[in-house]
């Protein structure tokens, strides 16, 4: 891929590094500010800087656009890139509404292009190992996931300085940031739940600072917590009738995987045998894996994998909207 990026945040820097590690070329960056854009490009060893998005989209050397702008801009910028003949990698949350998400996929199809949601969880080696390891725990019963991260912008927010991540007008808030990882993690394993519940904390401008979501299937449930006004060791536990699978990292990184057998299965065994590493060592920049998969799908014209990714994105968009409707009611 030959990529032009939109956005100058930390996540864009990590994506640029991931793209380079995966063998793609980062041709240009787009920034509304000349000085900020040039400094960002120099720091990341990117040659070209554009302050006009139309001009970047006319660059013949760019075939793919990475969208990492404020959440509320994802739809318009991704659609513009698709309509000018580019493949698109769009940061989560994919769009503001399910209708917008559907339109992006239809626009990509009309123009013979593809669009991917950049959701790291689904493409890490340990998450894929976890999918294959679920049988070890027997019937799954309870999932608990926590992704709490004290925002570097929260202190400013408390002083009345509202940045994009805490502005409802820009689709800010915990659910559409950290919470998206939780939703992808659990629905990527178990699909759409039958029932949903949400309990959230609000800031003065009604942005959600943190929430707990409960999802229920016929014989199991999940409790998913995310927050931007506090922090804790992030983890995921998937408890089954024969044991537990545990991730001691955020649901976005899935940096490790451990199997813990049911206590009753350990009779006569030493405590040191009580659990085992079930994962593999991953790259420090876990974004490399999603880039590699997007490139593979494009190179091999793998329609089945593309449609699976599309369906997963649409599922989470529908779930996001459902939870937000419940939250408002």
Number of C-alpha atoms within 10 A of each C-alpha: 22 16 23 30 27 25 20 19 12 10 13 21 17 16 22 25 18 20 23 15 16 18 14 17 18 27 22 23 28 26 22 15 12 13 11 13 20 20 13 21 22 13 10 16 14 17 12 16 25 22 15 12 17 13 10 23 23 12 13 8 16 21 19 25 27 28 27 25 20 20 24 19 15 23 20 13 20 27 21 18 26 26 18 14 18 25 25 29 24 24 22 21 28 29 27 19 17 19 12 17 22 15 15 25 19 16 19 21 13 12 14 13 21 25 28 22 21 24 23 23 26 24 22 23 19 23 25 16 14 24 13 11 16 19 13 18 20 15 15 21 17 17 21 18 28 25 27 23 19 14 18 10 16 19 12 12 17 11 8 11 11 15 15 16 23 24 18 17 12 16 21 20 25 27 28 23 19 24 28 24 27 27 25 24 23 23 17 20 15 13 15 19 17 10 11 17 14 18 14 17 14 12 15 9 11 12 20 24 23 24 22 19 21 19 22 17 15 9 9 16 20 23 19 23 24 30 26 24 19 13 14 12 11 18 18 24 18 21 23 21 14 17 23 24 25 23 25 16 18 22 27 24 22 27 22 21 23 18 22 20 21 18 10 9 11 14 10 7 9 8 9 7 10 15 16 13 12 17 20 12 10 16 12 9 13 21 26 24 22 24 25 17 16 23 17 13 16 15 10 8 11 12 12 10 14 18 12 11 19 18 12 19 25 20 18 22 26 16 21 21 14 14 18 13 11 13 14 6 5
